[in-house]
Each structure stands twice: as structure tokens, then as C-alpha cells.
């Protein structure tokens, strides 16, 4: 994914744009002794969750992150509905899995972005939809990944961008 500066949040990691060059940190792995991966600003994500919940007439659940996951998860719940939101730990992207993550399972399917996902965009995140996340790995430019990340992709063999970005690899 190509990246652009976010003028409203200059300290935030760059926001991916339309092309699918996958940026360093997408898999959550980095070279030993190398530069640490950037961390997503969780206060910005949490604020976007509350703004989205207000827009949707819901409330925000507890923010969680599994030890080996590349993402943080929160559930936004309203009267008769509930949606999980995933925020990548190192890139400013969010996604909406078809079901909330369970245990060590990486999400395999994703839904379209709900109308209230605009709140994440306003906070400097890119809300990824089903079609983008279903992009086959073979169609992605992985050349910007670190060597160790490309090795992990070969080992785990994710089928789609969604599986590569939102994983629980160890």
C-alpha cells in the first residue's frame, strides 16, 4: 500500500492509499536488531470508536489485543446489533470482520464498511472494505516488506490481503 502523510495527525503512521504496495510492518514481524515497527496511536483509534458509536447510536466495548496478533479489536454495539472493528497495530488501517476474532484465530472474512466507518477516516485511518481485503496475495506488491516478513508470508501462506494484515502468526 502506498502511503501519504496525514496532515491532521502528523505523528501518525502514514495512511495507505489506493495502490496495493504492502508496507513494512504489515505482518507484525521485523528484522532482529532492526528498526522497531511504528505503533498505531490507540488513543486516536479509541476516540474514533467513540465517535463511530455516537454516530451509530451504540456504545464501545473493551479494547483487546492478543499477544501474537497484528491487530487490536473492539466491538461497537447498539440496540439489536454488534460489529467488531479491527485496528492494525502498526499501520493506520481498520477493518470489519464478519465475526469477532476468537482465541488465536485470524479473521478470514470481512464485511463492507458500515456508514459510521467515516469516523475512522476522519481520524486518519483507512477503512478497508471486503473487496480490498479479499485481494489475492499474488496481486500485492510485497517488495517493501522486510526480508523476515516475506519469509513469514511464504511460511503462513495467507490467501488475501486481509489474512496478511490481520493475523495471529507466532
C-alpha positions as CSV (number, residue, x, y, z in Angstrom):
1,X,0.0,0.0,0.0
2,X,1.4,3.4,-0.9
3,X,1.4,5.8,1.9
4,X,0.7,9.5,2.4
5,X,1.2,11.9,5.3
6,X,-1.8,12.6,7.4
7,X,-1.8,16.5,7.8
8,X,-4.3,16.4,10.6
9,X,-2.2,13.8,12.6
10,X,1.4,14.4,11.6
11,X,2.8,12.0,14.2
12,X,0.5,9.2,13.0
13,X,1.9,6.4,10.8
14,X,1.3,7.2,7.1
15,X,-2.2,6.2,5.8
16,X,-2.2,3.7,2.9
17,X,-3.7,5.0,-0.4
18,X,-5.2,3.2,-3.4
19,X,-2.4,1.0,-4.8
20,X,-1.6,-2.2,-3.0
21,X,2.0,-1.8,-2.1
22,X,2.1,-3.6,1.3
23,X,4.2,-1.5,3.7
24,X,6.8,-2.7,6.2
25,X,5.1,-3.8,9.4
26,X,2.0,-5.3,7.8
27,X,2.8,-8.8,9.0
28,X,3.9,-7.6,12.5
29,X,7.4,-9.0,12.1
30,X,10.7,-7.1,11.9
31,X,14.4,-7.9,11.5
32,X,16.3,-8.7,14.7
33,X,18.3,-5.6,15.6
34,X,16.4,-3.6,13.0
35,X,14.3,-0.5,13.5
36,X,11.2,-1.3,15.6
37,X,7.8,-1.1,13.8
38,X,5.7,2.0,14.3
39,X,2.7,1.6,16.7
40,X,-0.8,2.8,15.9
41,X,-2.0,5.6,18.2
42,X,-4.5,3.7,20.3
43,X,-6.0,6.9,21.8
44,X,-6.8,8.1,18.3
45,X,-8.4,4.7,17.5
46,X,-10.4,4.7,20.7
47,X,-11.6,8.3,20.0
48,X,-12.7,7.2,16.5
49,X,-14.5,4.2,18.1
50,X,-16.5,6.5,20.4
51,X,-17.3,8.9,17.5
52,X,-18.5,5.9,15.4
53,X,-20.6,4.6,18.3
54,X,-22.2,8.0,18.8
55,X,-22.9,8.2,15.1
56,X,-24.4,4.7,15.0
57,X,-26.3,5.1,18.3
58,X,-24.2,2.4,20.0
59,X,-21.5,2.0,22.7
60,X,-17.9,0.8,22.7
61,X,-16.8,-2.4,24.3
62,X,-13.4,-3.2,25.8
63,X,-10.3,-2.8,23.5
64,X,-8.3,-6.1,23.3
65,X,-5.2,-7.4,21.7
66,X,-3.9,-11.0,21.7
67,X,-0.2,-11.3,22.4
68,X,0.6,-12.6,18.9
69,X,-2.0,-10.6,16.9
70,X,-1.2,-7.8,14.5
71,X,-4.4,-6.1,15.5
72,X,-6.4,-4.6,18.3
73,X,-10.1,-5.4,18.4
74,X,-13.2,-3.6,19.8
75,X,-16.9,-4.3,19.5
76,X,-19.4,-1.5,18.9
77,X,-22.9,-2.5,20.0
78,X,-26.3,-0.9,19.5
79,X,-29.9,-2.0,20.0
80,X,-30.0,-5.4,18.3
81,X,-26.7,-5.2,16.5
82,X,-23.0,-5.6,17.2
83,X,-19.9,-5.1,14.9
84,X,-16.3,-5.9,15.6
85,X,-13.7,-3.3,14.5
86,X,-10.0,-4.3,14.0
87,X,-7.2,-1.8,14.0
88,X,-3.8,-2.8,12.7
89,X,-1.1,-2.5,15.4
90,X,1.4,-0.9,13.0
91,X,-0.5,0.6,10.1
92,X,-3.3,3.1,10.2
93,X,-6.0,0.8,8.8
94,X,-9.2,-0.6,10.2
95,X,-11.4,-3.5,9.1
96,X,-14.7,-5.0,10.0
97,X,-14.6,-8.8,10.3
98,X,-17.7,-10.9,9.6
99,X,-17.3,-12.3,13.1
100,X,-15.4,-11.1,16.1
101,X,-12.0,-12.7,16.5
102,X,-12.0,-15.8,18.8
103,X,-8.9,-17.2,20.6
104,X,-5.9,-17.5,18.3
105,X,-7.9,-17.4,15.1
106,X,-7.1,-14.8,12.5
107,X,-10.3,-13.4,10.8
108,X,-10.8,-15.0,7.4
109,X,-13.8,-13.0,6.1
110,X,-14.6,-9.3,6.3
111,X,-17.7,-7.2,5.8
112,X,-18.2,-3.9,3.9
113,X,-17.5,-0.8,5.9
114,X,-20.6,0.5,7.7
115,X,-21.8,4.0,7.2
116,X,-20.3,5.1,10.5
117,X,-16.8,4.0,9.4
118,X,-16.4,7.5,8.1
119,X,-15.4,8.4,11.7
120,X,-12.3,6.3,11.3
121,X,-11.4,8.1,8.1
122,X,-11.8,11.5,9.8
123,X,-9.4,10.3,12.5
124,X,-6.7,9.4,9.9
125,X,-7.4,5.7,9.4
126,X,-8.2,3.9,6.2
127,X,-11.3,1.8,6.5
128,X,-10.8,-1.3,4.3
129,X,-13.8,-2.9,2.7
130,X,-14.5,-6.5,1.8
131,X,-13.2,-6.3,-1.8
132,X,-9.9,-4.7,-0.8
133,X,-9.3,-7.2,1.9
134,X,-10.1,-10.1,-0.5
135,X,-7.3,-9.0,-2.9
136,X,-5.2,-12.1,-3.5
137,X,-1.7,-12.0,-2.1
138,X,-0.4,-12.7,-5.7
139,X,-1.7,-9.3,-6.7
140,X,0.1,-7.4,-3.9
141,X,3.4,-5.7,-4.1
142,X,5.3,-7.2,-1.2
143,X,8.7,-5.7,-2.2
144,X,8.6,-3.1,0.7
145,X,8.2,-5.8,3.4
146,X,11.3,-6.7,5.4
147,X,13.1,-10.0,4.4
148,X,11.7,-11.6,7.6
149,X,8.2,-10.5,6.7
150,X,8.4,-12.0,3.2
151,X,9.7,-15.3,4.8
152,X,6.6,-15.3,7.2
153,X,4.3,-14.8,4.2
154,X,5.9,-17.8,2.5
155,X,5.6,-19.8,5.7
156,X,2.0,-18.9,6.6
157,X,0.7,-18.6,3.0
158,X,-2.1,-16.1,3.5
159,X,-4.5,-16.1,0.6
160,X,-5.7,-12.5,0.8
161,X,-4.6,-9.0,2.0
162,X,-7.0,-9.4,4.9
163,X,-5.3,-12.6,6.1
164,X,-1.9,-11.0,5.7
165,X,-2.7,-7.8,7.6
166,X,-4.9,-9.2,10.4
167,X,-3.1,-12.3,11.6
168,X,-2.2,-14.2,14.8
169,X,1.0,-15.7,13.5
170,X,3.7,-16.6,16.1
